[in-house]
Amino acid sequence: MAVIVKNLIVYDGISDFKPENSNVFKQLNVEGNFCLPDAKPDIEQIVKVISEIKIKSTKVIKTPKGTSLEGQILTGWKLVVEGSIVQKIQYVADEPTQTVHAAHNNIPFSTYIVLPANFVMGTPVIVQGYIEDVFAMQNGKRCIFNNIAMLLNAYFC
């Protein structure tokens, strides 16, 4: 995993490996606002964001075949993927002692990956997630805006 520094924030968990020549994948952004629990002190500055993708479940479903007006091609098979992005956000407290605190964030997601037309039901499919980029921004004294770009790649066993 790569560690990247942007605007004085350390981002840990960004993948330094991306699959090449993959044709069964999905790219998506997951975003949201996260506010600190009441027990935590206010934020002066975000220091570090540690992110990890957890795939909770996958399920193959049969779909219609065709091409939409937008150009999306449906092959008759989709893989529904449910998971979450688990984050630990370290920040300096807005108080005289300036202690470092951590807040935990869990961002759920659900998406699908179009499978090949020649997919055979019962074939084991493994999904690997890669975090491509993370952006975090303080939003007031108690909230953080997050945007995570990720790639989900399906492998057949």
ABEGO torsion letter per residue (X at the ends): XBBBBBGGBBBBGBBABBBBGBABBBBBBBBEBBBBBAABBBBABBABBBBBBBBABBBBBBBBBEBBAAGBBBAGBBBBBBBBBBBBBBBBBBBAAGBBBBBBBBBBBBBBBBBBAABBBGBBBBBBBBBABBBBBBBEAABBBBBBBBBBBBBBX
